[in-house]
Amino acid sequence: MGEYAKALGAKLRGIRQQQGLSLHGVEQKSAGRWKAVVVGSYERGDRAVTVQKLSELADFYGVPVAELLPEGRSPAVTEPATKIVINLERLQQLPVEKVGPLARYAATIQAQRGDYNGKVLSIRNEDLRSLAIIYDMAPGELTERLIDWGVLPPEARPAHDE
């Protein structure tokens, strides 16, 4: 098998581990449908996986097939690693009806990090995507709204359209 099979296997392993499953856990959870030895051989790239099997495995894991493919997330790979810095002082000045979800999200991240400087909070692009889902809008649209509110600086605008 080539590099592609190994990259595909790494994606499969990553999804399985994110779900807190061991290889035997996959076999148990699937009631024997997915044998630990077979899933392990897919993950190592020792065994070719058919499109049908990959689709079934994606259904089992509850993820889109594209998440299992090495190129399945290419837009995220080419996206620049923009540092997103939330102005917490400004966030506290805005009405809760507007910023409640963002304020709760920021507070949770602060608690997880033990980061209580109270002035700014750096988040990842993935956090912004999650927030966009919560606000039911595209990440670019949410970025514009946060800039309008003064929570993000204008330089947080992506260099390309999303």
Secondary structure as the mmCIF struct_conf table of DSSP 4:
data_model
#
loop_
_struct_conf.conf_type_id
_struct_conf.id
_struct_conf.beg_label_comp_id
_struct_conf.beg_label_asym_id
_struct_conf.beg_label_seq_id
_struct_conf.end_label_comp_id
_struct_conf.end_label_asym_id
_struct_conf.end_label_seq_id
HELX_RH_AL_P HELX_RH_AL_P1 GLU A 3 GLN A 18
TURN_TY1_P TURN_TY1_P1 GLN A 19 GLY A 20
HELX_RH_AL_P HELX_RH_AL_P2 LEU A 23 LYS A 29
TURN_TY1_P TURN_TY1_P2 SER A 30 GLY A 32
BEND BEND1 ARG A 33 TRP A 34
HELX_RH_AL_P HELX_RH_AL_P3 ALA A 36 ARG A 44
TURN_TY1_P TURN_TY1_P3 GLY A 45 GLY A 45
BEND BEND2 ARG A 47 ARG A 47
HELX_RH_AL_P HELX_RH_AL_P4 VAL A 51 TYR A 61
TURN_TY1_P TURN_TY1_P4 GLY A 62 GLY A 62
BEND BEND3 VAL A 63 VAL A 63
HELX_RH_AL_P HELX_RH_AL_P5 VAL A 65 LEU A 68
BEND BEND4 LEU A 69 LEU A 69
TURN_TY1_P TURN_TY1_P5 PRO A 70 ARG A 73
HELX_RH_AL_P HELX_RH_AL_P6 SER A 74 THR A 78
BEND BEND5 GLU A 79 GLU A 79
STRN STRN1 ILE A 84 ASN A 87
HELX_RH_AL_P HELX_RH_AL_P7 LEU A 88 GLN A 93
BEND BEND6 LEU A 94 LEU A 94
HELX_RH_AL_P HELX_RH_AL_P8 VAL A 96 ARG A 113
TURN_TY1_P TURN_TY1_P6 GLY A 114 GLY A 114
BEND BEND7 GLY A 118 LYS A 119
STRN STRN2 VAL A 120 ILE A 123
HELX_RH_AL_P HELX_RH_AL_P9 ASN A 125 ILE A 134
TURN_TY1_P TURN_TY1_P7 TYR A 135 ASP A 136
BEND BEND8 MET A 137 MET A 137
HELX_RH_AL_P HELX_RH_AL_P10 PRO A 139 TRP A 149
TURN_TY1_P TURN_TY1_P8 GLY A 150 GLY A 150
BEND BEND9 VAL A 151 LEU A 152
HELX_RH_3T_P HELX_RH_3T_P1 PRO A 154 ALA A 156
BEND BEND10 ARG A 157 ARG A 157
BEND BEND11 ALA A 159 HIS A 160
#
